[in-house]
């Protein structure tokens, strides 16, 4: 913590000089005395929010830049795909329980229906390709941009039509949670 505070003064001076601003001009803009600004830059005065906020405003920089806050971590999501035969499942959620999200790339070879049942509720959205969904006595094909939702206690199976792989987003609620989609009504 002391290292962070000690680095504020030189950073304040570097920012001020980089903007070709004098202590007198900064004092006039912030209402902070020249001596206080000088002591902040030399580390003889500890920085406080009351002092740093007007300085950040005067320089038009975020407060983080003045105090040298560590950068936000790497924003990339590191997903671990799971292969099942010629299909790939990419878990998009990390927490256990509750609704789970997956991106699936289902290979063209997965095209022979084998309906199963289990607890839960599933919502599927086709990103690319054509998805064959067998749900009880229904056998339908969904194309890109179409969605389906169903109770997984009903015998079901989904896969490729056999023509090509299909990419799907899947939201699954293990306890039967339904997905609520709110859409604005279309113009008439």
Protein Blocks (a to p, Z undefined) as FASTA:
>chain_A
ZZmmmmmmmmmmmmmmmnopafklmmmmnopafklmmmmmnopaccdfklmmmmmmmnop
afklmnopacdddfbdcdddddehjaccddfbfbegjjddddddddfklmcccddddedd
dddddfbdcddddehjbccdddehiacdddfkbccddddehlaccdddddddfkopacdd
ddddddZZ
